[in-house]
Amino acid sequence: MVGVWRDELTATDAEGVPVLWDHHGGIPGAFPYTNLVYVDFDGVKYQQTNVTIAGRDLHERSFTATVRDGVLIFDRLGPEAPEHRGVSGGPGLVWFVATNLGDPGLQRYAEPDLIRIDGDRRWRDTVLWRNGALARLLHVEGTRVSVSTTELHPLDPRPGGTAVHGQRSVTTNYQSQPQTDTASGSEFQEVQL
């Protein structure tokens, strides 16, 4: 997974109808759209930063995780967020899922990911539940555009000199009373932790 990926994202609703505007995700916006995804992993520390490059306004989201007792555990995604982990599905397959389905925050927001990698191609499929109901399905097709994450990729619209990985993103989606950024409608916020 390490490298820079150009991902094309599409979505359908629960009936399989293409979604042109997503009201349910952490960042509302149009479909389809394109991200650059930077992934670093040294065997212990995992970092991922998604940067929107087409189809939506520029936005950056960063996630971090650490291997503990042989398990990739993600830093909590925000207030009342459950623990998430990486789970192997066999060669070329990884799941990012909640550790415990009994967590109350998952009744408000749940979005498990299945990622499949074959050389420089990858696919990611996500099912999103909001308030206990199936909201949409996300499909991503990606191509690795670089194996190096030491500097911004030429497709990255962020200003030169910007760090590849930003501050870890935090969402209020899991909270019983989420706080929404009224300027953007986003339930994700950038915080220094």
WOLINUR-V218501 format. One record per residue. N is the residue number from 1. RES is the residue in three letters. SS is DSSP state (2 for helix, 1 for strand, 0 for the rest). PHI is phi in whole degrees, -180 to 180 (NA if undefined). PSI is psi in whole degrees, -180 to 180 (none if undefined). Layout:
n = {N | N}
res = {RES | RES}
ss = {SS | SS}
phi = {PHI | PHI}
psi = {PSI | PSI}
This chain:
n = {1 | 2 | 3 | 4 | 5 | 6 | 7 | 8 | 9 | 10 | 11 | 12 | 13 | 14 | 15 | 16 | 17 | 18 | 19 | 20 | 21 | 22 | 23 | 24 | 25 | 26 | 27 | 28 | 29 | 30 | 31 | 32 | 33 | 34 | 35 | 36 | 37 | 38 | 39 | 40 | 41 | 42 | 43 | 44 | 45 | 46 | 47 | 48 | 49 | 50 | 51 | 52 | 53 | 54 | 55 | 56 | 57 | 58 | 59 | 60 | 61 | 62 | 63 | 64 | 65 | 66 | 67 | 68 | 69 | 70 | 71 | 72 | 73 | 74 | 75 | 76 | 77 | 78 | 79 | 80 | 81 | 82 | 83 | 84 | 85 | 86 | 87 | 88 | 89 | 90 | 91 | 92 | 93 | 94 | 95 | 96 | 97 | 98 | 99 | 100 | 101 | 102 | 103 | 104 | 105 | 106 | 107 | 108 | 109 | 110 | 111 | 112 | 113 | 114 | 115 | 116 | 117 | 118 | 119 | 120 | 121 | 122 | 123 | 124 | 125 | 126 | 127 | 128 | 129 | 130 | 131 | 132 | 133 | 134 | 135 | 136 | 137 | 138 | 139 | 140 | 141 | 142 | 143 | 144 | 145 | 146 | 147 | 148 | 149 | 150 | 151 | 152 | 153 | 154 | 155 | 156 | 157 | 158 | 159 | 160 | 161 | 162 | 163 | 164 | 165 | 166 | 167 | 168 | 169 | 170 | 171 | 172 | 173 | 174 | 175 | 176 | 177 | 178 | 179 | 180 | 181 | 182 | 183 | 184 | 185 | 186 | 187 | 188 | 189 | 190 | 191 | 192 | 193}
res = {MET | VAL | GLY | VAL | TRP | ARG | ASP | GLU | LEU | THR | ALA | THR | ASP | ALA | GLU | GLY | VAL | PRO | VAL | LEU | TRP | ASP | HIS | HIS | GLY | GLY | ILE | PRO | GLY | ALA | PHE | PRO | TYR | THR | ASN | LEU | VAL | TYR | VAL | ASP | PHE | ASP | GLY | VAL | LYS | TYR | GLN | GLN | THR | ASN | VAL | THR | ILE | ALA | GLY | ARG | ASP | LEU | HIS | GLU | ARG | SER | PHE | THR | ALA | THR | VAL | ARG | ASP | GLY | VAL | LEU | ILE | PHE | ASP | ARG | LEU | GLY | PRO | GLU | ALA | PRO | GLU | HIS | ARG | GLY | VAL | SER | GLY | GLY | PRO | GLY | LEU | VAL | TRP | PHE | VAL | ALA | THR | ASN | LEU | GLY | ASP | PRO | GLY | LEU | GLN | ARG | TYR | ALA | GLU | PRO | ASP | LEU | ILE | ARG | ILE | ASP | GLY | ASP | ARG | ARG | TRP | ARG | ASP | THR | VAL | LEU | TRP | ARG | ASN | GLY | ALA | LEU | ALA | ARG | LEU | LEU | HIS | VAL | GLU | GLY | THR | ARG | VAL | SER | VAL | SER | THR | THR | GLU | LEU | HIS | PRO | LEU | ASP | PRO | ARG | PRO | GLY | GLY | THR | ALA | VAL | HIS | GLY | GLN | ARG | SER | VAL | THR | THR | ASN | TYR | GLN | SER | GLN | PRO | GLN | THR | ASP | THR | ALA | SER | GLY | SER | GLU | PHE | GLN | GLU | VAL | GLN | LEU}
ss = {0 | 0 | 1 | 1 | 1 | 1 | 1 | 1 | 1 | 1 | 1 | 1 | 0 | 0 | 0 | 0 | 0 | 1 | 0 | 0 | 1 | 1 | 0 | 0 | 0 | 0 | 0 | 0 | 1 | 1 | 0 | 0 | 1 | 1 | 1 | 1 | 1 | 1 | 1 | 1 | 1 | 0 | 0 | 0 | 1 | 1 | 1 | 1 | 1 | 1 | 1 | 1 | 1 | 1 | 0 | 0 | 0 | 0 | 0 | 1 | 1 | 1 | 1 | 1 | 1 | 1 | 1 | 1 | 0 | 0 | 1 | 1 | 1 | 1 | 0 | 0 | 0 | 0 | 0 | 0 | 0 | 0 | 0 | 1 | 1 | 1 | 1 | 1 | 1 | 1 | 0 | 0 | 1 | 1 | 1 | 1 | 1 | 1 | 0 | 0 | 0 | 0 | 0 | 0 | 2 | 2 | 2 | 2 | 1 | 1 | 0 | 0 | 1 | 1 | 1 | 1 | 1 | 1 | 0 | 0 | 1 | 1 | 1 | 1 | 1 | 1 | 1 | 1 | 1 | 1 | 0 | 0 | 1 | 1 | 1 | 1 | 1 | 1 | 1 | 1 | 1 | 1 | 1 | 1 | 1 | 1 | 0 | 0 | 0 | 0 | 0 | 0 | 0 | 0 | 0 | 0 | 0 | 0 | 0 | 0 | 0 | 0 | 0 | 0 | 0 | 0 | 0 | 0 | 1 | 1 | 1 | 0 | 0 | 0 | 0 | 0 | 0 | 0 | 0 | 0 | 1 | 0 | 0 | 0 | 0 | 1 | 0 | 1 | 1 | 1 | 0 | 0 | 0}
phi = {NA | -65 | 136 | -114 | -116 | -100 | -108 | -106 | -110 | -132 | -149 | -131 | -83 | -63 | -96 | 89 | -82 | -55 | -96 | -98 | -140 | -99 | -94 | -101 | -73 | -64 | -121 | -61 | 169 | -78 | -124 | -76 | -150 | -127 | -119 | -98 | -124 | -96 | -127 | -123 | -155 | -105 | 97 | -128 | -106 | -113 | -134 | -140 | -130 | -103 | -127 | -71 | -121 | -161 | 90 | -145 | -64 | -54 | -151 | -123 | -135 | -124 | -131 | -136 | -153 | -139 | -79 | -128 | 52 | 80 | -122 | -78 | -113 | -80 | -62 | -55 | -83 | 154 | -58 | 65 | -74 | -77 | -74 | -118 | -143 | -93 | -129 | -71 | -106 | 111 | -56 | 78 | -126 | -142 | -105 | -111 | -139 | -71 | -71 | -133 | -69 | -80 | -65 | -60 | -61 | -71 | -71 | -93 | -157 | -145 | -151 | -68 | -116 | -117 | -116 | -119 | -124 | -139 | 64 | -96 | -119 | -146 | -134 | -134 | -126 | -134 | -110 | -111 | -112 | -124 | 51 | 81 | -114 | -63 | -105 | -169 | -119 | -113 | -126 | -128 | -120 | -129 | -129 | -73 | -104 | -165 | -94 | -100 | -117 | -79 | -150 | -61 | -71 | -56 | -79 | -73 | -81 | -70 | -63 | -54 | 89 | -70 | -65 | -58 | -102 | -88 | -65 | -59 | -81 | -131 | -115 | -101 | -58 | -85 | -70 | -67 | -129 | -64 | -100 | -101 | -71 | -67 | -69 | -111 | 77 | -83 | -100 | -102 | -140 | -93 | -136 | -94 | -117}
psi = {-18 | 137 | -165 | 128 | 139 | 112 | 134 | 122 | 130 | 165 | 156 | 160 | -176 | -20 | 2 | 7 | 131 | 137 | 126 | -23 | 126 | 114 | -10 | -23 | 174 | -31 | 102 | 147 | -180 | 154 | 148 | 164 | 173 | 135 | 151 | 135 | 118 | 126 | 125 | 139 | 122 | 14 | -16 | -49 | 129 | 134 | 138 | 133 | 126 | 131 | 121 | 130 | -14 | 148 | -19 | 167 | 151 | 129 | 144 | 135 | 133 | 142 | 150 | 153 | 163 | 142 | 122 | 124 | 40 | 7 | 133 | 111 | 125 | 144 | 141 | 142 | -2 | -176 | 133 | 12 | 142 | 168 | 137 | 152 | 161 | 134 | 128 | 136 | 13 | -178 | 127 | 6 | 134 | 138 | 139 | 111 | 162 | 144 | -39 | 113 | -12 | -3 | 129 | -32 | -28 | -19 | -23 | -34 | 124 | 135 | 71 | 145 | 140 | 123 | 131 | 132 | 134 | 94 | -121 | 18 | 145 | 156 | 142 | 131 | 135 | 138 | 129 | 127 | 134 | 130 | 41 | -2 | 144 | 123 | -45 | 165 | 136 | 137 | 134 | 133 | 126 | 155 | 133 | 124 | -9 | 148 | -9 | 132 | 23 | -18 | 166 | 138 | 149 | -24 | -12 | 123 | -3 | 153 | 146 | 146 | -10 | 140 | 144 | -49 | 129 | -170 | 146 | 131 | 147 | 138 | 152 | 10 | -29 | -15 | 150 | -29 | 80 | 146 | 120 | 137 | 106 | -24 | -38 | -14 | 5 | 142 | 8 | 145 | 152 | 129 | 152 | 120 | none}
